[in-house]
């Protein structure tokens, strides 16, 4: 009112709050207007007060809805946008600014800015899809990688709708923008899992094809030689030739038993039913036992076995039968894939964190692309009917599983045509002083 009287002009949009006698408050806008007499002389002012309580409530409700929308967009990692074709002005919602790592206060979005944030490999496909949307006037979806100012890379999924004028000309594009990074990662993991399952299925099919041959060969020998013994084709039992057949039957039966045992062990491993019966053992003695078994399996061949166990080696707490099974698998493989006259070295070393048992040979080696597959079930260096070496392809899988069951792991290093080194690594807390076993026996 004072300004109106002093400056002889109306004042508009002046908000204030009126307090009633009961203490309640009402927001209002005052409209002071000059009052003139018939001669046009200012004689006073008249003021009109407009209650804006409902407007204030509506504005507050609108701000609350905007906050809720922003929070919903933040949770959904989503925002919306609009591009005016004539002016080139690009508008982002608060949710889109949040995704882009910008803020409405200090950043003005533009097409060039958006392109600069795109992954270089995605810019050309985006521009092509963007032009196609403008030309066709149809809804379109685009997907590209965005690199924010802080270096975070994410995958943006855009859906754009065309806004047209009365002639059908596209005048603006508007739509949503969503962060689908986690969805794409999940899809990639699902694809990897599917591929792994398919690869495992193919491996099992290949394995069954090979195992049918592995199982039939010893069975045919057992049945054939047993028929010869039963019919006494070469005379009464007691002939030296029968003894040779009996030895063949024994070897074939032993081979068949090994295959069945491998299948059973693999089944137990897959369902987690491998229990350990742990005891203190002398690893050097166990290695010598396994080397003797390996040598006896190929009496016609000669190998240079080099066993290196430190004189101060401690006793090992482990399942003796399972440790022997691991060593038989690894030393047996070394014998199988090393030509006659080759060298096989078994070395034991102890450290602060681990005990290592390394079996090295001078055999045929492993192709680099095969090393990563060998510890998978049913995996073999050679496949198909042309394989030169017998075996179920489960030895390394079982050995690695048993090493892991003991708290360790298995490592493979190889050079094709030069040889292979496979190392069992066990935790150092499985080592005890030599007197530990004696003390254990006395307590028992």
Residue pairs with C-beta under 8 A, 6 or more apart in sequence:
1 30
1 32
1 45
1 47
3 9
3 11
3 32
4 10
4 11
4 32
4 33
4 34
4 45
5 34
5 42
5 44
5 45
8 34
8 42
9 34
10 31
10 32
10 33
10 34
11 30
11 31
11 32
12 31
13 29
14 29
14 30
14 32
15 27
15 28
15 29
15 52
16 27
16 28
16 29
16 30
17 25
17 26
17 27
17 28
18 25
18 26
18 28
18 49
19 25
20 26
26 51
26 53
27 51
27 52
27 53
27 56
28 49
28 50
28 51
28 52
29 49
29 50
29 52
30 47
30 48
30 49
30 50
31 47
31 48
31 49
31 50
32 45
32 46
32 47
33 45
33 46
33 47
33 48
34 42
34 44
34 45
35 42
35 43
35 44
35 45
35 46
36 42
36 43
37 43
69 95
70 94
70 95
70 98
72 78
73 79
73 80
73 93
73 94
73 95
73 98
74 95
74 98
76 178
77 99
77 178
77 179
78 95
78 99
78 176
78 177
78 178
78 179
79 92
79 93
79 94
79 95
79 96
79 97
79 98
79 99
79 176
79 177
79 178
80 93
80 95
80 96
80 174
80 175
80 176
80 177
81 90
81 91
81 92
81 93
81 96
81 109
81 174
81 175
81 176
81 177
82 90
82 91
82 172
82 173
82 174
83 89
83 90
83 91
83 111
83 172
83 173
83 174
84 90
84 171
84 172
85 134
85 170
85 171
85 172
85 173
86 171
88 110
88 111
90 109
90 110
90 111
90 114
91 109
92 100
92 102
92 104
92 109
94 104
95 177
96 109
96 177
97 103
97 104
97 107
97 109
99 146
99 154
99 156
99 177
99 179
100 107
100 109
100 117
100 146
100 148
101 148
101 149
101 150
101 152
102 109
102 149
115 123
115 126
115 127
117 146
117 147
117 148
118 126
118 144
118 145
118 146
118 147
119 144
119 145
119 146
119 147
119 153
121 145
122 144
122 145
123 144
125 142
125 144
126 142
126 144
129 140
129 142
130 142
130 160
132 140
133 139
133 140
133 160
133 162
133 173
134 162
134 170
134 173
137 162
137 164
137 168
137 170
138 162
139 159
139 160
139 161
139 162
140 159
140 160
141 157
141 158
141 159
141 160
142 157
142 158
142 160
143 155
143 156
143 157
143 158
143 180
144 155
144 156
144 158
145 153
145 154
145 155
145 156
146 153
146 154
146 155
146 156
147 153
148 154
154 179
154 181
155 179
155 180
155 181
155 184
156 177
156 178
156 179
156 180
157 177
157 178
157 179
157 180
158 175
158 176
158 177
158 178
159 175
159 176
160 173
160 174
160 175
161 173
161 174
161 175
162 170
162 172
162 173
163 170
163 171
163 172
163 173
163 174
164 170
164 171
165 171
200 376
200 377
203 376
203 377
203 378
203 379
204 377
204 378
206 378
206 383
207 377
207 378
207 392
207 393
210 380
210 383
210 384
210 387
210 393
211 259
211 392
213 385
214 259
214 390
214 391
214 392
215 256
215 259
217 252
218 252
218 253
218 255
218 256
218 259
219 252
219 256
221 248
221 249
221 252
222 249
222 252
222 253
222 256
225 245
225 246
225 248
225 249
225 252
226 249
228 234
228 245
229 237
229 242
229 245
229 246
234 241
234 242
255 390
258 392
259 392
262 392
262 394
262 395
262 398
263 392
263 394
265 274
265 325
265 394
265 398
266 377
266 394
266 397
266 398
268 274
269 397
269 398
269 401
274 322
274 401
274 402
274 405
276 318
276 319
276 322
276 405
276 406
277 319
277 320
277 321
278 317
278 318
278 319
279 317
279 318
279 319
279 320
280 315
280 316
280 317
280 432
280 436
280 437
280 440
281 315
281 316
281 317
281 318
281 320
281 323
281 437
282 315
282 316
283 309
283 313
283 315
283 316
283 323
283 348
283 357
284 307
284 309
284 313
284 348
286 320
286 323
286 324
286 327
287 307
287 309
287 327
287 346
287 348
287 357
288 307
289 324
290 324
290 327
290 328
290 331
291 305
291 307
291 331
291 346
293 328
294 328
294 331
294 332
294 334
294 335
295 303
295 305
297 332
297 335
298 335
301 335
301 340
301 341
302 340
302 341
303 335
303 338
303 340
303 341
303 342
303 343
303 344
304 341
304 342
304 343
304 344
305 344
305 345
305 346
306 343
306 344
306 345
306 346
306 347
307 345
307 346
308 345
308 346
308 347
308 348
309 347
309 348
310 348
310 349
310 350
313 348
313 350
314 350
314 431
314 432
314 433
314 434
315 431
315 432
315 433
315 434
315 436
315 437
316 323
316 355
316 426
316 430
316 431
316 432
317 430
317 431
317 432
318 406
318 426
318 430
319 406
322 402
322 405
322 406
325 398
325 399
325 402
326 399
326 402
326 403
326 424
327 357
327 359
329 395
329 396
329 398
329 399
330 359
330 395
330 399
330 422
330 424
331 344
331 346
331 359
332 395
333 395
333 396
333 422
334 344
334 359
334 360
334 361
334 363
334 420
335 344
336 389
336 390
336 391
337 361
337 363
337 364
337 381
337 389
337 420
338 344
338 361
338 362
338 363
338 364
338 419
339 363
339 364
342 361
342 362
342 363
343 361
343 362
344 359
344 360
344 361
344 362
345 358
345 359
345 360
345 361
346 357
346 358
346 359
346 360
347 356
347 357
347 358
347 360
348 355
348 356
348 357
348 358
349 355
349 356
349 358
350 356
350 428
350 431
351 428
352 428
353 427
353 428
354 408
354 425
354 426
354 427
354 428
355 425
355 426
355 427
355 428
355 430
355 431
356 423
356 424
356 425
356 426
357 423
357 424
357 426
358 421
358 422
358 423
358 424
359 421
359 422
359 423
360 419
360 420
360 421
361 419
361 420
361 421
362 418
362 419
363 419
363 420
364 416
364 417
365 414
365 415
365 416
365 417
365 418
365 419
365 420
366 374
366 381
366 412
366 414
366 416
366 420
367 381
367 416
368 416
370 379
370 381
371 412
371 414
373 379
374 381
374 396
374 412
375 396
375 397
375 400
375 410
375 412
376 397
377 393
377 394
377 397
378 392
378 393
378 394
378 397
379 393
379 396
379 397
380 387
380 391
380 393
381 389
382 388
382 389
396 410
396 412
396 422
399 410
399 424
400 409
400 410
403 409
403 410
403 424
403 425
403 426
404 410
406 426
406 427
406 430
407 426
407 427
407 430
408 424
408 425
408 426
408 427
409 425
410 422
410 423
410 424
410 425
411 422
411 423
411 425
412 420
412 421
412 422
412 423
413 420
413 421
413 422
413 423
414 420
414 421
